[in-house]
Amino acid sequence: MHTIISNNKRRSRVTSYGEEKVMHPDLVELERLLKTHDWYYEYSDDHKVWQRGRDQRDDIRRQRDILCGLGMDEIADKMYEKYRPKG
């Protein structure tokens, strides 16, 4: 089981207009988890692939719970919808 602990570093991002946005480290972590998640793990015949996907899913849920506790549930939901496969 993996535990995700927030580091207190804030990462900045520069938009195409040159504006700097500061993103909360827990949002950065959620985005990393969403980008690297195997969204189709449930279709795998390989049990190790399935377990890894399940663990990734659990990590995403925990990170979303952390963000919900911080009052950032709407942002987390929008980010989730952005990366979740449609259809």
Backbone atoms as SQL, in Angstrom:
CREATE TABLE atoms (id INTEGER PRIMARY KEY, chain TEXT, resi INTEGER, resn TEXT, atom TEXT, x REAL, y REAL, z REAL);
INSERT INTO atoms VALUES
  (1, 'A', 1, 'MET', 'N', 0.845, -1.165, 0.000),
  (2, 'A', 1, 'MET', 'CA', 0.000, 0.000, 0.000),
  (3, 'A', 1, 'MET', 'C', 0.897, 1.237, 0.000),
  (4, 'A', 2, 'HIS', 'N', 0.533, 2.228, -0.767),
  (5, 'A', 2, 'HIS', 'CA', 1.320, 3.443, -0.889),
  (6, 'A', 2, 'HIS', 'C', 0.679, 4.562, -0.086),
  (7, 'A', 3, 'THR', 'N', 1.488, 5.384, 0.506),
  (8, 'A', 3, 'THR', 'CA', 1.003, 6.555, 1.218),
  (9, 'A', 3, 'THR', 'C', 1.544, 7.783, 0.516),
  (10, 'A', 4, 'ILE', 'N', 0.666, 8.707, 0.252),
  (11, 'A', 4, 'ILE', 'CA', 1.070, 9.935, -0.412),
  (12, 'A', 4, 'ILE', 'C', 1.038, 11.042, 0.621),
  (13, 'A', 5, 'ILE', 'N', 2.162, 11.656, 0.817),
  (14, 'A', 5, 'ILE', 'CA', 2.260, 12.747, 1.780),
  (15, 'A', 5, 'ILE', 'C', 2.648, 13.995, 1.018),
  (16, 'A', 6, 'SER', 'N', 1.942, 15.051, 1.300),
  (17, 'A', 6, 'SER', 'CA', 2.212, 16.306, 0.613),
  (18, 'A', 6, 'SER', 'C', 3.565, 16.860, 1.020),
  (19, 'A', 7, 'ASN', 'N', 4.320, 17.321, 0.039),
  (20, 'A', 7, 'ASN', 'CA', 5.493, 18.105, 0.376),
  (21, 'A', 7, 'ASN', 'C', 5.062, 19.565, 0.299),
  (22, 'A', 8, 'ASN', 'N', 5.673, 20.402, 1.040),
  (23, 'A', 8, 'ASN', 'CA', 5.200, 21.777, 1.133),
  (24, 'A', 8, 'ASN', 'C', 5.779, 22.684, 0.059),
  (25, 'A', 9, 'LYS', 'N', 6.345, 22.115, -0.962),
  (26, 'A', 9, 'LYS', 'CA', 6.885, 22.921, -2.047),
  (27, 'A', 9, 'LYS', 'C', 5.773, 23.245, -3.031),
  (28, 'A', 10, 'ARG', 'N', 5.776, 24.445, -3.504),
  (29, 'A', 10, 'ARG', 'CA', 4.807, 24.831, -4.524),
  (30, 'A', 10, 'ARG', 'C', 5.530, 24.905, -5.857),
  (31, 'A', 11, 'ARG', 'N', 4.900, 24.384, -6.870),
  (32, 'A', 11, 'ARG', 'CA', 5.493, 24.423, -8.198),
  (33, 'A', 11, 'ARG', 'C', 4.760, 25.473, -9.013),
  (34, 'A', 12, 'SER', 'N', 5.501, 26.202, -9.757),
  (35, 'A', 12, 'SER', 'CA', 4.865, 27.233, -10.572),
  (36, 'A', 12, 'SER', 'C', 4.797, 26.774, -12.018),
  (37, 'A', 13, 'ARG', 'N', 3.846, 27.312, -12.722),
  (38, 'A', 13, 'ARG', 'CA', 3.671, 27.021, -14.132),
  (39, 'A', 13, 'ARG', 'C', 3.537, 28.341, -14.863),
  (40, 'A', 14, 'VAL', 'N', 4.057, 28.391, -16.041),
  (41, 'A', 14, 'VAL', 'CA', 3.968, 29.602, -16.837),
  (42, 'A', 14, 'VAL', 'C', 2.999, 29.337, -17.972),
  (43, 'A', 15, 'THR', 'N', 2.010, 30.206, -18.122),
  (44, 'A', 15, 'THR', 'CA', 1.038, 30.060, -19.196),
  (45, 'A', 15, 'THR', 'C', 1.623, 30.616, -20.482),
  (46, 'A', 16, 'SER', 'N', 0.902, 30.448, -21.570),
  (47, 'A', 16, 'SER', 'CA', 1.382, 30.955, -22.856),
  (48, 'A', 16, 'SER', 'C', 1.411, 32.477, -22.879),
  (49, 'A', 17, 'TYR', 'N', 0.726, 33.109, -21.957),
  (50, 'A', 17, 'TYR', 'CA', 0.708, 34.567, -21.887),
  (51, 'A', 17, 'TYR', 'C', 1.781, 35.105, -20.950),
  (52, 'A', 18, 'GLY', 'N', 2.608, 34.216, -20.398),
  (53, 'A', 18, 'GLY', 'CA', 3.683, 34.641, -19.530),
  (54, 'A', 18, 'GLY', 'C', 3.259, 34.863, -18.089),
  (55, 'A', 19, 'GLU', 'N', 2.004, 34.572, -17.770),
  (56, 'A', 19, 'GLU', 'CA', 1.534, 34.727, -16.396),
  (57, 'A', 19, 'GLU', 'C', 1.984, 33.516, -15.593),
  (58, 'A', 20, 'GLU', 'N', 2.381, 33.745, -14.374),
  (59, 'A', 20, 'GLU', 'CA', 2.815, 32.637, -13.530),
  (60, 'A', 20, 'GLU', 'C', 1.672, 32.230, -12.606),
  (61, 'A', 21, 'LYS', 'N', 1.408, 30.943, -12.561),
  (62, 'A', 21, 'LYS', 'CA', 0.382, 30.397, -11.677),
  (63, 'A', 21, 'LYS', 'C', 1.076, 29.503, -10.665),
  (64, 'A', 22, 'VAL', 'N', 0.670, 29.602, -9.428),
  (65, 'A', 22, 'VAL', 'CA', 1.220, 28.732, -8.399),
  (66, 'A', 22, 'VAL', 'C', 0.197, 27.640, -8.139),
  (67, 'A', 23, 'MET', 'N', 0.646, 26.403, -8.218),
  (68, 'A', 23, 'MET', 'CA', -0.247, 25.267, -8.050),
  (69, 'A', 23, 'MET', 'C', 0.074, 24.577, -6.739),
  (70, 'A', 24, 'HIS', 'N', -0.942, 24.259, -5.982),
  (71, 'A', 24, 'HIS', 'CA', -0.777, 23.574, -4.699),
  (72, 'A', 24, 'HIS', 'C', -0.089, 22.228, -4.937),
  (73, 'A', 25, 'PRO', 'N', 0.827, 21.827, -4.071),
  (74, 'A', 25, 'PRO', 'CA', 1.565, 20.569, -4.284),
  (75, 'A', 25, 'PRO', 'C', 0.668, 19.336, -4.330),
  (76, 'A', 26, 'ASP', 'N', -0.452, 19.361, -3.632),
  (77, 'A', 26, 'ASP', 'CA', -1.353, 18.203, -3.691),
  (78, 'A', 26, 'ASP', 'C', -2.054, 18.121, -5.037),
  (79, 'A', 27, 'LEU', 'N', -2.296, 19.259, -5.683),
  (80, 'A', 27, 'LEU', 'CA', -2.849, 19.245, -7.037),
  (81, 'A', 27, 'LEU', 'C', -1.811, 18.750, -8.039),
  (82, 'A', 28, 'VAL', 'N', -0.575, 19.147, -7.836),
  (83, 'A', 28, 'VAL', 'CA', 0.513, 18.673, -8.698),
  (84, 'A', 28, 'VAL', 'C', 0.615, 17.156, -8.593),
  (85, 'A', 29, 'GLU', 'N', 0.520, 16.640, -7.379),
  (86, 'A', 29, 'GLU', 'CA', 0.594, 15.187, -7.169),
  (87, 'A', 29, 'GLU', 'C', -0.580, 14.478, -7.831),
  (88, 'A', 30, 'LEU', 'N', -1.784, 15.032, -7.695),
  (89, 'A', 30, 'LEU', 'CA', -2.952, 14.421, -8.335),
  (90, 'A', 30, 'LEU', 'C', -2.765, 14.399, -9.844),
  (91, 'A', 31, 'GLU', 'N', -2.301, 15.481, -10.415),
  (92, 'A', 31, 'GLU', 'CA', -2.098, 15.524, -11.857),
  (93, 'A', 31, 'GLU', 'C', -1.063, 14.478, -12.295),
  (94, 'A', 32, 'ARG', 'N', -0.001, 14.320, -11.535),
  (95, 'A', 32, 'ARG', 'CA', 1.007, 13.308, -11.852),
  (96, 'A', 32, 'ARG', 'C', 0.385, 11.909, -11.828),
  (97, 'A', 33, 'LEU', 'N', -0.417, 11.646, -10.798),
  (98, 'A', 33, 'LEU', 'CA', -1.065, 10.340, -10.689),
  (99, 'A', 33, 'LEU', 'C', -2.024, 10.089, -11.852),
  (100, 'A', 34, 'LEU', 'N', -2.778, 11.107, -12.230),
  (101, 'A', 34, 'LEU', 'CA', -3.735, 10.964, -13.324),
  (102, 'A', 34, 'LEU', 'C', -3.039, 10.748, -14.664),
  (103, 'A', 35, 'LYS', 'N', -1.934, 11.454, -14.872),
  (104, 'A', 35, 'LYS', 'CA', -1.206, 11.325, -16.136),
  (105, 'A', 35, 'LYS', 'C', -0.576, 9.949, -16.297),
  (106, 'A', 36, 'THR', 'N', -0.145, 9.348, -15.212),
  (107, 'A', 36, 'THR', 'CA', 0.570, 8.077, -15.295),
  (108, 'A', 36, 'THR', 'C', -0.327, 6.857, -15.068),
  (109, 'A', 37, 'HIS', 'N', -1.588, 7.080, -14.766),
  (110, 'A', 37, 'HIS', 'CA', -2.501, 5.980, -14.463),
  (111, 'A', 37, 'HIS', 'C', -2.836, 5.175, -15.714),
  (112, 'A', 38, 'ASP', 'N', -2.870, 3.856, -15.573),
  (113, 'A', 38, 'ASP', 'CA', -3.307, 2.970, -16.643),
  (114, 'A', 38, 'ASP', 'C', -4.824, 2.856, -16.549),
  (115, 'A', 39, 'TRP', 'N', -5.512, 3.649, -17.328),
  (116, 'A', 39, 'TRP', 'CA', -6.969, 3.747, -17.239),
  (117, 'A', 39, 'TRP', 'C', -7.680, 2.474, -17.687),
  (118, 'A', 40, 'TYR', 'N', -6.989, 1.590, -18.391),
  (119, 'A', 40, 'TYR', 'CA', -7.620, 0.378, -18.921),
  (120, 'A', 40, 'TYR', 'C', -7.099, -0.892, -18.235),
  (121, 'A', 41, 'TYR', 'N', -6.594, -0.737, -17.020),
  (122, 'A', 41, 'TYR', 'CA', -6.018, -1.874, -16.297),
  (123, 'A', 41, 'TYR', 'C', -7.022, -2.988, -16.063),
  (124, 'A', 42, 'GLU', 'N', -8.295, -2.664, -15.951),
  (125, 'A', 42, 'GLU', 'CA', -9.313, -3.678, -15.649),
  (126, 'A', 42, 'GLU', 'C', -9.474, -4.699, -16.774),
  (127, 'A', 43, 'TYR', 'N', -9.013, -4.346, -17.972),
  (128, 'A', 43, 'TYR', 'CA', -9.142, -5.242, -19.115),
  (129, 'A', 43, 'TYR', 'C', -7.941, -6.175, -19.265),
  (130, 'A', 44, 'SER', 'N', -6.939, -6.018, -18.423),
  (131, 'A', 44, 'SER', 'CA', -5.721, -6.803, -18.556),
  (132, 'A', 44, 'SER', 'C', -5.922, -8.238, -18.078),
  (133, 'A', 45, 'ASP', 'N', -5.305, -9.164, -18.797),
  (134, 'A', 45, 'ASP', 'CA', -5.300, -10.567, -18.381),
  (135, 'A', 45, 'ASP', 'C', -4.160, -10.845, -17.409),
  (136, 'A', 46, 'ASP', 'N', -3.217, -9.914, -17.329),
  (137, 'A', 46, 'ASP', 'CA', -2.064, -10.053, -16.450),
  (138, 'A', 46, 'ASP', 'C', -2.441, -9.534, -15.060),
  (139, 'A', 47, 'HIS', 'N', -2.393, -10.414, -14.073),
  (140, 'A', 47, 'HIS', 'CA', -2.829, -10.043, -12.724),
  (141, 'A', 47, 'HIS', 'C', -1.960, -8.941, -12.117),
  (142, 'A', 48, 'LYS', 'N', -0.658, -8.946, -12.425),
  (143, 'A', 48, 'LYS', 'CA', 0.225, -7.901, -11.898),
  (144, 'A', 48, 'LYS', 'C', -0.129, -6.533, -12.463),
  (145, 'A', 49, 'VAL', 'N', -0.479, -6.486, -13.715),
  (146, 'A', 49, 'VAL', 'CA', -0.909, -5.227, -14.337),
  (147, 'A', 49, 'VAL', 'C', -2.200, -4.759, -13.677),
  (148, 'A', 50, 'TRP', 'N', -3.111, -5.692, -13.450),
  (149, 'A', 50, 'TRP', 'CA', -4.385, -5.351, -12.806),
  (150, 'A', 50, 'TRP', 'C', -4.157, -4.811, -11.393),
  (151, 'A', 51, 'GLN', 'N', -3.279, -5.474, -10.629),
  (152, 'A', 51, 'GLN', 'CA', -2.989, -5.018, -9.261),
  (153, 'A', 51, 'GLN', 'C', -2.356, -3.630, -9.256),
  (154, 'A', 52, 'ARG', 'N', -1.422, -3.396, -10.166),
  (155, 'A', 52, 'ARG', 'CA', -0.763, -2.093, -10.245),
  (156, 'A', 52, 'ARG', 'C', -1.793, -0.999, -10.581),
  (157, 'A', 53, 'GLY', 'N', -2.693, -1.293, -11.506),
  (158, 'A', 53, 'GLY', 'CA', -3.745, -0.340, -11.857),
  (159, 'A', 53, 'GLY', 'C', -4.681, -0.074, -10.697),
  (160, 'A', 54, 'ARG', 'N', -5.020, -1.123, -9.961),
  (161, 'A', 54, 'ARG', 'CA', -5.883, -0.968, -8.790),
  (162, 'A', 54, 'ARG', 'C', -5.205, -0.107, -7.733),
  (163, 'A', 55, 'ASP', 'N', -3.913, -0.335, -7.523),
  (164, 'A', 55, 'ASP', 'CA', -3.162, 0.466, -6.552),
  (165, 'A', 55, 'ASP', 'C', -3.090, 1.930, -6.987),
  (166, 'A', 56, 'GLN', 'N', -2.894, 2.151, -8.277),
  (167, 'A', 56, 'GLN', 'CA', -2.883, 3.522, -8.799),
  (168, 'A', 56, 'GLN', 'C', -4.242, 4.189, -8.573),
  (169, 'A', 57, 'ARG', 'N', -5.307, 3.445, -8.823),
  (170, 'A', 57, 'ARG', 'CA', -6.656, 3.972, -8.613),
  (171, 'A', 57, 'ARG', 'C', -6.861, 4.357, -7.148),
  (172, 'A', 58, 'ASP', 'N', -6.388, 3.509, -6.242),
  (173, 'A', 58, 'ASP', 'CA', -6.512, 3.801, -4.818),
  (174, 'A', 58, 'ASP', 'C', -5.709, 5.042, -4.430),
  (175, 'A', 59, 'ASP', 'N', -4.522, 5.201, -5.023),
  (176, 'A', 59, 'ASP', 'CA', -3.715, 6.402, -4.764),
  (177, 'A', 59, 'ASP', 'C', -4.440, 7.658, -5.232),
  (178, 'A', 60, 'ILE', 'N', -5.085, 7.564, -6.386),
  (179, 'A', 60, 'ILE', 'CA', -5.847, 8.710, -6.913),
  (180, 'A', 60, 'ILE', 'C', -7.002, 9.044, -5.975),
  (181, 'A', 61, 'ARG', 'N', -7.696, 8.041, -5.508),
  (182, 'A', 61, 'ARG', 'CA', -8.808, 8.278, -4.571),
  (183, 'A', 61, 'ARG', 'C', -8.331, 8.948, -3.285),
  (184, 'A', 62, 'ARG', 'N', -7.212, 8.459, -2.752),
  (185, 'A', 62, 'ARG', 'CA', -6.678, 9.056, -1.526),
  (186, 'A', 62, 'ARG', 'C', -6.280, 10.513, -1.753),
  (187, 'A', 63, 'GLN', 'N', -5.655, 10.773, -2.890),
  (188, 'A', 63, 'GLN', 'CA', -5.238, 12.143, -3.177),
  (189, 'A', 63, 'GLN', 'C', -6.449, 13.055, -3.354),
  (190, 'A', 64, 'ARG', 'N', -7.497, 12.556, -3.978),
  (191, 'A', 64, 'ARG', 'CA', -8.726, 13.346, -4.119),
  (192, 'A', 64, 'ARG', 'C', -9.359, 13.598, -2.749),
  (193, 'A', 65, 'ASP', 'N', -9.288, 12.614, -1.854),
  (194, 'A', 65, 'ASP', 'CA', -9.811, 12.805, -0.497),
  (195, 'A', 65, 'ASP', 'C', -9.030, 13.885, 0.244),
  (196, 'A', 66, 'ILE', 'N', -7.711, 13.899, 0.068),
  (197, 'A', 66, 'ILE', 'CA', -6.880, 14.938, 0.685),
  (198, 'A', 66, 'ILE', 'C', -7.311, 16.311, 0.186),
  (199, 'A', 67, 'LEU', 'N', -7.484, 16.418, -1.124),
  (200, 'A', 67, 'LEU', 'CA', -7.873, 17.700, -1.714),
  (201, 'A', 67, 'LEU', 'C', -9.279, 18.113, -1.281),
  (202, 'A', 68, 'CYS', 'N', -10.157, 17.149, -1.126),
  (203, 'A', 68, 'CYS', 'CA', -11.504, 17.447, -0.640),
  (204, 'A', 68, 'CYS', 'C', -11.423, 18.022, 0.767),
  (205, 'A', 69, 'GLY', 'N', -10.580, 17.455, 1.597),
  (206, 'A', 69, 'GLY', 'CA', -10.387, 17.949, 2.958),
  (207, 'A', 69, 'GLY', 'C', -9.804, 19.346, 2.988),
  (208, 'A', 70, 'LEU', 'N', -9.076, 19.718, 1.947),
  (209, 'A', 70, 'LEU', 'CA', -8.501, 21.055, 1.856),
  (210, 'A', 70, 'LEU', 'C', -9.446, 22.047, 1.169),
  (211, 'A', 71, 'GLY', 'N', -10.624, 21.568, 0.784),
  (212, 'A', 71, 'GLY', 'CA', -11.601, 22.436, 0.144),
  (213, 'A', 71, 'GLY', 'C', -11.365, 22.624, -1.350),
  (214, 'A', 72, 'MET', 'N', -10.586, 21.749, -1.945),
  (215, 'A', 72, 'MET', 'CA', -10.284, 21.860, -3.376),
  (216, 'A', 72, 'MET', 'C', -10.938, 20.747, -4.182),
  (217, 'A', 73, 'ASP', 'N', -12.097, 20.289, -3.719),
  (218, 'A', 73, 'ASP', 'CA', -12.746, 19.169, -4.377),
  (219, 'A', 73, 'ASP', 'C', -13.215, 19.507, -5.792),
  (220, 'A', 74, 'GLU', 'N', -13.681, 20.728, -6.034),
  (221, 'A', 74, 'GLU', 'CA', -14.136, 21.092, -7.376),
  (222, 'A', 74, 'GLU', 'C', -12.988, 21.078, -8.371),
  (223, 'A', 75, 'ILE', 'N', -11.843, 21.594, -7.964),
  (224, 'A', 75, 'ILE', 'CA', -10.674, 21.603, -8.843),
  (225, 'A', 75, 'ILE', 'C', -10.216, 20.172, -9.100),
  (226, 'A', 76, 'ALA', 'N', -10.198, 19.351, -8.062),
  (227, 'A', 76, 'ALA', 'CA', -9.783, 17.953, -8.205),
  (228, 'A', 76, 'ALA', 'C', -10.730, 17.204, -9.142),
  (229, 'A', 77, 'ASP', 'N', -12.030, 17.468, -9.024),
  (230, 'A', 77, 'ASP', 'CA', -13.000, 16.813, -9.898),
  (231, 'A', 77, 'ASP', 'C', -12.806, 17.229, -11.355),
  (232, 'A', 78, 'LYS', 'N', -12.543, 18.507, -11.588),
  (233, 'A', 78, 'LYS', 'CA', -12.308, 18.977, -12.954),
  (234, 'A', 78, 'LYS', 'C', -11.047, 18.351, -13.537),
  (235, 'A', 79, 'MET', 'N', -10.016, 18.248, -12.714),
  (236, 'A', 79, 'MET', 'CA', -8.771, 17.648, -13.170),
  (237, 'A', 79, 'MET', 'C', -8.989, 16.171, -13.491),
  (238, 'A', 80, 'TYR', 'N', -9.742, 15.484, -12.651),
  (239, 'A', 80, 'TYR', 'CA', -10.042, 14.068, -12.880),
  (240, 'A', 80, 'TYR', 'C', -10.786, 13.886, -14.202),
  (241, 'A', 81, 'GLU', 'N', -11.778, 14.723, -14.429),
  (242, 'A', 81, 'GLU', 'CA', -12.555, 14.643, -15.669),
  (243, 'A', 81, 'GLU', 'C', -11.710, 14.933, -16.898),
  (244, 'A', 82, 'LYS', 'N', -10.709, 15.772, -16.741),
  (245, 'A', 82, 'LYS', 'CA', -9.822, 16.107, -17.854),
  (246, 'A', 82, 'LYS', 'C', -9.029, 14.895, -18.322),
  (247, 'A', 83, 'TYR', 'N', -8.575, 14.076, -17.386),
  (248, 'A', 83, 'TYR', 'CA', -7.716, 12.938, -17.722),
  (249, 'A', 83, 'TYR', 'C', -8.470, 11.627, -17.890),
  (250, 'A', 84, 'ARG', 'N', -9.654, 11.525, -17.330),
  (251, 'A', 84, 'ARG', 'CA', -10.437, 10.284, -17.417),
  (252, 'A', 84, 'ARG', 'C', -10.858, 10.037, -18.865),
  (253, 'A', 85, 'PRO', 'N', -10.717, 8.807, -19.363),
  (254, 'A', 85, 'PRO', 'CA', -11.162, 8.521, -20.728),
  (255, 'A', 85, 'PRO', 'C', -12.668, 8.732, -20.853),
  (256, 'A', 86, 'LYS', 'N', -13.062, 9.306, -21.949),
  (257, 'A', 86, 'LYS', 'CA', -14.485, 9.563, -22.194),
  (258, 'A', 86, 'LYS', 'C', -15.076, 8.354, -22.920),
  (259, 'A', 87, 'GLY', 'N', -16.279, 8.037, -22.555),
  (260, 'A', 87, 'GLY', 'CA', -16.980, 6.999, -23.282),
  (261, 'A', 87, 'GLY', 'C', -17.092, 5.778, -22.546);
